[in-house]
Amino acid sequence: MSNRDASDAVTAAIEGELRFLDPAVFTSPALLSELLHAEFRSFGSSGTAWTRESYIHELREWGPAAAAGTVSRMAARELTPDLVLITFDINISERRAHRSSLWCRTESAGWQLYFTQGTGFTPEDMELPS
């Protein structure tokens, strides 16, 4: 594997993540279905666990009023040629969460979101202890 291959994998996963975070995509069952792996799972910052089907249903319920979030501190790391880990923070209407996502390359659909997890935090949580 060359560095170019790693860069391509990371770039593709980041592009997928940013697409996933677009309210026009995550509130569209058809577009969301293209991005989510058949075995997709999610643990939300609320503690809720979702399957692919329940996640699509939940996000569809948010509808067009869903707010886009502000992403910061995004980092990506290729774990294998077909698996990329992305971590970042997101702020949606003053609700903050640390997010992690695993993106998997499939033969049939290209890069798809396999797993995502959120952990809520406050700005005070980010301060280093004395």
Residue frames as a rotation matrix with the C-alpha (Angstrom) as fourth column:
MET 1
0.584 0.811 0.000 0.00
0.811 -0.584 0.000 0.00
0.000 0.000 -1.000 0.00
SER 2
-0.425 -0.725 0.542 1.36
0.712 -0.638 -0.294 3.40
0.559 0.261 0.787 -0.93
ASN 3
-0.763 0.125 -0.634 0.90
0.398 -0.682 -0.613 6.69
-0.509 -0.720 0.471 0.90
ARG 4
-0.848 0.473 -0.237 -1.26
-0.499 -0.563 0.659 7.78
0.178 0.677 0.714 -2.03
ASP 5
-0.402 0.711 -0.577 -3.65
0.263 0.693 0.671 4.86
0.877 0.118 -0.465 -1.33
ALA 6
-0.450 0.203 -0.870 -3.90
0.890 0.031 -0.454 5.86
-0.065 -0.979 -0.195 2.35
SER 7
-0.885 0.088 -0.458 -4.57
-0.049 -0.994 -0.097 9.46
-0.464 -0.063 0.884 1.40
ASP 8
-0.716 0.647 -0.263 -7.27
-0.370 -0.033 0.928 8.39
0.592 0.762 0.263 -1.06
ALA 9
-0.320 0.591 -0.741 -8.99
0.673 0.692 0.261 6.25
0.667 -0.416 -0.619 1.59
VAL 10
-0.554 0.056 -0.830 -8.91
0.716 -0.476 -0.510 9.02
-0.424 -0.878 0.224 4.19
THR 11
-0.932 0.197 -0.305 -10.11
-0.307 -0.877 0.370 11.61
-0.195 0.439 0.877 1.67
ALA 12
-0.572 0.750 -0.332 -13.01
-0.066 0.361 0.930 9.39
0.818 0.554 -0.157 0.57
ALA 13
-0.275 0.458 -0.845 -14.07
0.898 0.436 -0.056 8.72
0.343 -0.775 -0.531 4.17
ILE 14
-0.719 -0.012 -0.695 -13.94
0.387 -0.838 -0.386 12.40
-0.578 -0.546 0.607 5.11
GLU 15
-0.876 0.437 -0.203 -15.98
-0.429 -0.516 0.741 13.30
0.219 0.737 0.640 2.03
GLY 16
-0.375 0.753 -0.540 -18.53
0.357 0.655 0.666 10.65
0.856 0.058 -0.514 3.05
GLU 17
-0.420 0.167 -0.892 -18.68
0.901 -0.042 -0.432 11.99
-0.110 -0.985 -0.133 6.62
LEU 18
-0.864 0.071 -0.498 -19.22
-0.041 -0.997 -0.072 15.56
-0.501 -0.042 0.864 5.49
ARG 19
-0.701 0.667 -0.252 -21.91
-0.318 0.024 0.948 14.40
0.638 0.744 0.196 3.08
PHE 20
-0.340 0.544 -0.767 -23.55
0.716 0.678 0.163 12.40
0.609 -0.494 -0.621 5.89
LEU 21
-0.573 0.029 -0.819 -23.61
0.706 -0.491 -0.511 15.51
-0.417 -0.871 0.260 8.12
ASP 22
-0.958 0.286 0.015 -25.50
-0.220 -0.769 0.600 17.53
0.183 0.572 0.800 5.48
PRO 23
-0.518 0.819 0.246 -29.16
-0.303 0.092 -0.948 17.80
-0.800 -0.566 0.201 6.65
ALA 24
0.154 0.571 -0.806 -30.32
-0.975 -0.043 -0.217 17.36
-0.159 0.820 0.550 3.03
VAL 25
-0.367 -0.366 -0.855 -28.65
-0.535 0.835 -0.127 13.95
0.761 0.410 -0.502 3.08
PHE 26
-0.984 -0.135 -0.117 -29.30
0.001 0.653 -0.757 12.66
0.179 -0.745 -0.643 6.60
THR 27
-0.437 0.896 0.079 -33.02
-0.410 -0.121 -0.904 13.51
-0.801 -0.427 0.420 6.41
SER 28
0.161 0.438 -0.884 -33.40
-0.985 0.133 -0.113 11.75
0.068 0.889 0.453 3.04
PRO 29
0.501 0.060 0.863 -34.00
-0.373 0.915 0.153 7.99
-0.781 -0.399 0.481 3.40
ALA 30
0.977 -0.125 0.176 -32.82
0.214 0.466 -0.859 7.38
0.025 0.876 0.481 -0.18
LEU 31
0.471 -0.851 0.231 -29.58
-0.425 -0.449 -0.786 9.35
0.773 0.273 -0.573 0.18
LEU 32
0.158 -0.376 0.913 -28.94
-0.977 0.072 0.199 8.04
-0.141 -0.924 -0.356 3.68
SER 33
0.825 0.219 0.521 -29.47
-0.189 0.976 -0.112 4.46
-0.533 -0.006 0.846 2.50
GLU 34
0.822 -0.567 -0.052 -26.63
0.037 0.144 -0.989 4.92
0.568 0.811 0.139 0.01
LEU 35
0.104 -0.841 0.531 -24.23
-0.672 -0.453 -0.586 5.98
0.733 -0.296 -0.613 2.77
LEU 36
0.149 0.004 0.989 -25.09
-0.949 0.283 0.142 3.47
-0.279 -0.959 0.046 5.51
HIS 37
-0.772 -0.500 -0.393 -23.56
-0.564 0.823 0.060 -0.01
0.294 0.268 -0.918 5.46
ALA 38
0.022 0.820 -0.573 -26.01
-0.261 0.558 0.788 -2.94
0.965 0.132 0.226 5.65
GLU 39
0.156 -0.035 -0.987 -24.66
0.788 0.607 0.103 -3.77
0.595 -0.794 0.122 9.15
PHE 40
-0.384 -0.306 0.871 -24.59
-0.048 -0.936 -0.350 -0.14
0.922 -0.177 0.345 10.35
ARG 41
0.277 0.418 -0.865 -24.89
0.910 0.175 0.376 0.55
0.309 -0.891 -0.332 14.09
SER 42
-0.241 -0.331 0.912 -24.89
0.019 -0.941 -0.337 3.77
0.970 -0.064 0.233 16.07
PHE 43
-0.008 0.208 -0.978 -24.69
0.999 0.048 0.002 4.78
0.047 -0.977 -0.208 19.72
GLY 44
0.314 0.219 0.924 -25.99
0.385 -0.919 0.087 8.32
0.868 0.328 -0.373 20.13
SER 45
-0.706 -0.588 0.395 -24.87
-0.049 -0.516 -0.855 10.90
0.707 -0.623 0.335 22.67
SER 46
0.021 0.815 0.579 -28.28
-0.898 -0.239 0.368 10.33
0.439 -0.527 0.728 24.31
GLY 47
-0.541 -0.272 0.796 -27.36
-0.644 0.743 -0.184 6.69
-0.541 -0.612 -0.577 24.94
THR 48
0.569 0.819 0.076 -29.75
-0.521 0.430 -0.738 5.37
-0.637 0.380 0.671 22.31
ALA 49
-0.604 -0.688 0.403 -28.55
-0.115 0.575 0.810 2.45
-0.789 0.443 -0.426 20.16
TRP 50
0.378 0.736 -0.562 -29.71
-0.682 -0.189 -0.706 2.28
-0.626 0.650 0.431 16.54
THR 51
-0.078 -0.291 0.954 -29.66
0.580 0.765 0.281 -0.17
-0.811 0.575 0.109 13.67
ARG 52
-0.938 -0.272 0.212 -29.54
0.317 -0.435 0.843 0.95
-0.137 0.858 0.495 10.06
GLU 53
-0.364 0.886 0.287 -33.32
0.660 0.028 0.751 0.87
0.658 0.462 -0.595 9.73
SER 54
0.432 0.555 -0.711 -34.11
0.899 -0.329 0.290 2.59
-0.073 -0.764 -0.641 13.02
TYR 55
-0.398 -0.655 -0.642 -31.50
0.514 -0.739 0.436 5.28
-0.760 -0.156 0.631 12.31
ILE 56
-0.897 0.128 0.423 -32.96
0.359 -0.348 0.866 6.05
0.258 0.929 0.267 8.89
HIS 57
0.078 0.995 -0.063 -36.43
0.795 -0.024 0.606 6.26
0.602 -0.097 -0.793 10.45
GLU 58
0.254 -0.025 -0.967 -35.22
0.848 -0.474 0.236 8.53
-0.464 -0.880 -0.099 13.28
LEU 59
-0.690 -0.612 -0.386 -33.41
0.355 -0.751 0.557 10.97
-0.631 0.247 0.735 11.01
ARG 60
-0.666 0.547 0.508 -36.32
0.528 -0.136 0.838 11.09
0.527 0.826 -0.198 8.59
GLU 61
0.297 0.810 -0.506 -38.49
0.937 -0.144 0.319 12.21
0.185 -0.569 -0.801 11.52
TRP 62
-0.314 -0.482 -0.818 -36.23
0.635 -0.747 0.197 15.23
-0.706 -0.457 0.541 12.02
GLY 63
0.587 0.659 0.470 -37.39
0.764 -0.261 -0.590 16.52
-0.266 0.705 -0.657 8.64
PRO 64
0.286 -0.469 0.836 -36.24
0.689 -0.506 -0.520 19.64
0.666 0.724 0.179 6.84
ALA 65
0.854 0.058 0.517 -35.95
-0.250 -0.826 0.506 21.65
0.456 -0.561 -0.690 10.07
ALA 66
0.729 -0.631 -0.267 -32.85
0.668 0.569 0.480 19.67
-0.151 -0.528 0.836 11.07
ALA 67
0.870 -0.451 -0.200 -29.97
-0.430 -0.892 0.142 22.00
-0.243 -0.038 -0.969 11.82
ALA 68
0.577 -0.789 -0.210 -26.54
0.206 0.390 -0.897 21.59
0.790 0.474 0.388 10.34
GLY 69
0.852 -0.333 -0.403 -23.77
0.430 0.009 0.903 21.31
-0.297 -0.943 0.151 12.89
THR 70
0.670 -0.743 -0.008 -20.45
-0.686 -0.614 -0.390 23.05
0.285 0.267 -0.921 13.17
VAL 71
0.883 -0.404 -0.237 -17.62
0.417 0.909 0.005 20.53
0.213 -0.103 0.971 12.91
SER 72
0.561 -0.784 0.266 -14.24
-0.791 -0.602 -0.110 21.05
0.247 -0.148 -0.958 14.54
ARG 73
-0.100 -0.776 0.623 -11.09
-0.873 0.369 0.319 19.05
-0.477 -0.512 -0.715 15.33
MET 74
0.900 0.436 -0.030 -11.74
-0.389 0.767 -0.510 16.49
-0.199 0.470 0.860 12.58
ALA 75
-0.276 -0.961 -0.004 -9.03
-0.891 0.254 0.377 13.85
-0.361 0.107 -0.926 12.23
ALA 76
0.832 0.510 -0.218 -8.97
-0.554 0.750 -0.361 10.67
-0.021 0.421 0.907 10.17
ARG 77
-0.269 -0.911 0.313 -6.77
-0.845 0.379 0.377 7.60
-0.462 -0.163 -0.872 10.32
GLU 78
0.276 0.267 -0.923 -6.62
-0.750 0.660 -0.033 4.66
0.601 0.702 0.383 7.97
LEU 79
0.276 -0.103 0.956 -6.85
-0.798 0.530 0.288 1.49
-0.536 -0.842 0.064 10.08
THR 80
-0.190 -0.301 0.934 -6.74
0.414 0.838 0.355 -0.94
-0.890 0.455 -0.035 7.14
PRO 81
-0.973 -0.209 0.094 -6.97
0.169 -0.376 0.911 -0.35
-0.156 0.903 0.401 3.38
ASP 82
-0.490 0.861 0.137 -10.75
0.343 0.046 0.938 -0.67
0.802 0.507 -0.318 3.66
LEU 83
0.453 0.630 -0.630 -11.43
0.832 -0.045 0.553 0.93
0.320 -0.775 -0.544 7.07
VAL 84
-0.510 -0.555 0.657 -11.00
0.292 -0.830 -0.475 4.55
0.809 -0.050 0.585 8.20
LEU 85
0.025 0.428 -0.903 -11.62
0.997 -0.073 -0.007 6.00
-0.069 -0.901 -0.429 11.66
ILE 86
-0.309 -0.036 0.950 -12.81
0.275 -0.960 0.053 9.61
0.910 0.278 0.307 11.82
THR 87
-0.086 0.288 -0.954 -13.05
0.989 -0.091 -0.117 11.60
-0.120 -0.953 -0.277 15.05
PHE 88
-0.630 -0.059 0.774 -14.37
0.280 -0.947 0.156 15.13
0.724 0.315 0.613 15.47
ASP 89
-0.689 0.504 -0.521 -16.46
0.446 -0.271 -0.853 17.42
-0.571 -0.820 -0.038 17.62
ILE 90
-0.551 0.586 0.593 -19.80
0.525 -0.309 0.793 18.77
0.648 0.749 -0.138 16.52
ASN 91
-0.827 0.362 -0.431 -21.92
0.166 -0.576 -0.800 21.61
-0.538 -0.733 0.416 17.88
ILE 92
-0.593 0.739 0.320 -25.61
0.471 -0.004 0.882 21.60
0.653 0.674 -0.345 16.92
SER 93
0.305 0.753 0.583 -27.66
-0.040 -0.601 0.798 24.37
0.951 -0.267 -0.153 18.52
GLU 94
0.020 -0.465 0.885 -25.26
-0.892 -0.408 -0.194 24.53
0.451 -0.786 -0.423 21.50
ARG 95
0.850 0.104 0.517 -25.41
-0.331 0.869 0.369 20.74
-0.410 -0.484 0.773 22.00
ARG 96
0.116 -0.916 -0.385 -21.84
-0.985 -0.056 -0.164 19.48
0.129 0.398 -0.908 21.75
ALA 97
0.882 0.107 0.459 -20.67
-0.203 0.965 0.164 15.94
-0.425 -0.237 0.873 21.10
HIS 98
-0.377 -0.923 -0.080 -17.43
-0.731 0.243 0.637 14.12
-0.569 0.299 -0.766 20.48
ARG 99
0.752 0.648 -0.122 -18.10
-0.566 0.540 -0.623 11.89
-0.338 0.538 0.772 17.46
SER 100
-0.523 -0.836 0.166 -16.32
-0.535 0.474 0.699 8.88
-0.663 0.277 -0.696 16.06
SER 101
0.652 0.704 -0.282 -17.15
-0.641 0.312 -0.701 7.09
-0.406 0.638 0.655 12.83
LEU 102
-0.395 -0.693 0.603 -15.88
-0.055 0.673 0.737 3.99
-0.917 0.258 -0.304 11.08
TRP 103
0.431 0.439 -0.788 -16.05
-0.801 -0.216 -0.558 4.08
-0.415 0.872 0.259 7.29
CYS 104
-0.113 -0.355 0.928 -15.78
0.031 0.932 0.360 0.80
-0.993 0.069 -0.095 5.39
ARG 105
-0.383 -0.053 -0.922 -15.01
-0.890 -0.247 0.383 0.37
-0.248 0.968 0.048 1.70
THR 106
0.107 0.493 0.863 -17.30
-0.069 0.870 -0.488 -2.19
-0.992 -0.007 0.127 0.06
GLU 107
-0.797 -0.412 0.441 -17.02
0.350 0.281 0.894 -3.71
-0.492 0.867 -0.079 -3.40
SER 108
-0.248 0.806 0.537 -20.63
0.967 0.172 0.188 -2.99
0.059 0.566 -0.822 -4.29
ALA 109
0.717 0.690 0.101 -21.19
0.669 -0.721 0.180 0.52
0.197 -0.061 -0.978 -2.86
GLY 110
0.036 -0.771 0.636 -17.79
0.157 -0.624 -0.766 2.07
0.987 0.128 0.098 -2.24
TRP 111
-0.893 -0.448 -0.037 -17.28
0.137 -0.191 -0.972 3.86
0.429 -0.873 0.232 1.08
GLN 112
0.192 0.981 0.039 -20.11
0.080 -0.055 0.995 3.47
0.978 -0.188 -0.089 3.59
LEU 113
-0.270 -0.164 0.949 -20.61
-0.853 -0.416 -0.315 4.44
0.447 -0.894 -0.028 7.21
TYR 114
-0.289 0.057 -0.956 -20.33
0.120 0.993 0.023 1.26
0.950 -0.108 -0.294 9.29
PHE 115
0.158 0.262 -0.952 -20.48
0.962 0.176 0.208 2.65
0.222 -0.949 -0.224 12.84
THR 116
-0.287 -0.261 0.922 -20.84
0.033 -0.964 -0.263 5.99
0.957 -0.045 0.286 14.57
GLN 117
0.137 0.279 -0.951 -20.90
0.955 0.218 0.202 7.04
0.264 -0.935 -0.236 18.21
GLY 118
0.021 -0.085 0.996 -21.43
-0.002 -0.996 -0.085 10.33
1.000 -0.001 -0.021 20.02
THR 119
-0.110 -0.085 -0.990 -20.54
0.977 0.176 -0.124 11.43
0.185 -0.981 0.064 23.53
GLY 120
0.694 0.459 0.554 -22.03
0.369 -0.889 0.272 14.67
0.617 0.016 -0.786 24.80
PHE 121
-0.228 -0.765 -0.602 -19.76
0.971 -0.137 -0.194 17.19
0.066 -0.629 0.774 26.49
THR 122
0.905 0.381 -0.187 -19.70
0.404 -0.909 0.100 20.76
-0.132 -0.166 -0.977 27.79
PRO 123
0.584 -0.731 0.354 -16.93
-0.142 -0.521 -0.841 23.31
0.800 0.441 -0.408 27.18
GLU 124
0.443 -0.400 0.802 -15.86
-0.896 -0.192 0.400 22.80
-0.006 -0.896 -0.444 30.80
ASP 125
0.864 -0.089 0.495 -15.22
0.012 0.988 0.157 19.12
-0.503 -0.130 0.854 30.02
MET 126
0.783 -0.559 0.272 -12.52
0.392 0.105 -0.914 20.24
0.483 0.823 0.301 27.59
GLU 127
0.561 -0.594 0.577 -10.48
-0.720 -0.694 -0.015 22.05
0.409 -0.407 -0.817 30.24
LEU 128
-0.002 -0.669 -0.743 -7.40
0.103 0.739 -0.666 20.16
0.995 -0.078 0.067 31.39
PRO 129
0.854 0.296 -0.428 -7.35
0.423 0.086 0.902 19.30
0.304 -0.951 -0.052 35.09
SER 130
0.630 -0.621 0.465 -4.90
-0.664 -0.742 -0.092 21.28
0.403 -0.251 -0.880 37.25
